[in-house]
Amino acid sequence: MTQEEKDNILGNVNNIPAKNLAKHIIDDNLTLEEIMDTGDLKAPERLEVISIVKSEKEKIKAQLEAEEKEKKGKEKKDWEEISDSKNLSDIEKYIENHLNGTYFKEACDLLIQIKNSYKEKDDLLKEIKNNSSTYTPDVIVQFIKSGKITKEDLINIGIPEVIIENLSKENEKIELGNIPETIEDGYTEVYFWGLPGSGKTCALSAILRTGVEDGDIDTRNGLGFHYMNQLSNIFLTKCGVLPGSTDSEKTQYLPFDLTDKRGVKHPIALIELSGEIFEANYSINNNLTVDSSIVKTYEIVKSYLNGPNKKIHFFITDVTKDPTKTDNKGITQQQHLKMMMDFLDEQKVIKNTTDGVYIIATKSDHLSDDKSQRKDLAIDHLSKNYSAFIKSMKKTLKENKIPDEIYVIPFSLGDIYFNNLCLYDDSSSLEIIEILKNKTNKKNNGGWLNWIKNLFNI
C-alpha cells in the first residue's frame, strides 16, 4: 500500500465499514493505533473492528495449528512405517520428504547403520568415487571419525583436499527480505522464473559472486541489499556451501548497477520469483483458494510487469528433475512454466516491454562432463521433456516480433561433492552477465544526446 492510499484511508475512517478497516489491520496495511489516532473511530465501530480482527486472527492461528498437527501426524505415520525397515530407498525417501523433521536424525542414523552393516571399505570408496554425492558431508565425517575411511583414502580416489577440509563447514542461513511496492523508472527489470528446487537461488548466488568479484556489480542500498550480500558471499571462497532450503519461499528484489567494458553503468532490478507466484497464478486463474499474503505479492509483481521499464525474462529448469513430477496441486513444472508464459503474453508484457527471453538449464554438468556438448544436450532435453512450454514460448515470441530461436544457457555451478560442497566455476555466470551488459539499458545521465544513445543502445 502506498503512503497516499494509506493517508486516504486514515482521512476517511468514519466512512469505511468496520470489516474493511479490520482487513487492513489483518493485512498489516494499518494498525489499530493509527486508526484510533485519527479520532474519527467511534466506540461501537472500534469494538467491532477489534472483534473482527481477533476472530480472524484466531481462525488463522487455528488453521496453522491444524496444518502443523496434520504435518506432524503424517510424519509420525511415515516414520512408524520405515523405522524397522532395512530398505535403503524407503529410508532415503523419508529423509527427503521430512528434512529437519522430528525424526530426521533418527532416520539418518538408521540409514548410516544399515549402510555400515554391509559396506566394506573398498566398496564404500568405490561408491564415493563413482558418485561423490551419494553421501552428505555429515555422513562422510562420521565415516572418518569411526575409522571406516581416512582423509587420505578420499584424496586417493580424487576428492580435492579443499573439499575434505570443508566437510564440517556449515551453510549460511539466508534471511529473506521484502520487496518494494514499486520499482523506479530507469531500471531494466530482470525476472528469474523458477519453481522451488529449480536451482535459481544457487544460480543467482553464482552470478552475483562473479559480478561483485570482477567489480562489475555494485549492489544498491535499501531493500534487497542484505539478501544480495548473503547470496554473493556463498561462493566467497574456492569451496562454497550450497544454501539450504528456506522455511518458506518469498519473492526477492535485488537492485544493482552493472558496469560494462566501456565503464557505462546499467541499472538493473533483478526479481527472484518464488514458488508462491506460480501458486497464485495457477490458483487465481482456476478460481481456487489462495492465501491473501500470496495474492498481495502476486499483485505487486503484476504491477511491476505492467510498468514501463524494459524487461528480460530467464526461465529456470533443472535438467535432473523428473518433468512428470507434480506439486501438491497435481501440476507439473512444465504446466506452471507454460501458464506463466501465457500470462506474460496475455498481459502484453512480452509485446510492450520485453527485450529478451532465455532459458537457464541448471545442473547441466549432469548432461556431460564436456562443456562444449552441454548446450546441444540441454536443448535436446528441453525439446523432449518440455515441448508444450517451448512451443508456447516460440509462438509468443514470433507473434510479438521477438526472435523466436530460444536462447538456452546450460548452467553449472562447478563440481559438486557430497551434495552441497562446490568447487565454484564462473563460466556459466559470465555468460549471463554478458547478456545483461548487452541487453539492458544504460544509466541515463541526463541530456537529450545521452537519452538517444541509451534508446538505441549505442
Secondary structure, 3 states (H helix, E strand, C coil): CCHHHHHHHHCCHHHCCHHHHHHHHHCCCCCHHHHHHCCCCCHHHHHHHHHHHHHHHHHHHHHHHHHHHHHHHHHHHHHHHHCCCCCHHHHHHHHHHCCCCCCHHHHHHHHHHHHHHHCCHHHHHHHHHHCCCCCCHHHHHHHHHCCCCCHHHHHHCCCCHHHHHCCCCCCCCCCCCCCCCCCCCCCEEEEEECCCCCCHHHHHHHHHHHHHHCCCEEECCCCCHHHHHHHHHCCCCCEEECCCCCCCCCCEEEEEEEECCCCCEEEEEEEEECHHHHHHHHHHHCCCCCCHHHHHHHHHHHHHHCCCCCEEEEEEEECCCCCCCECCCCCEHHHHHHHHHHHHHHCCHHHHHEEEEEEEEECHHHCCCCHHHHHHHHHHHHHHHCHHHHHHHHHHHHHCCCCCCCEEEECCCEEEECCCEEEECCHHHHHHHHHHHHHCCCCCCCCHHHHHHHHCCC
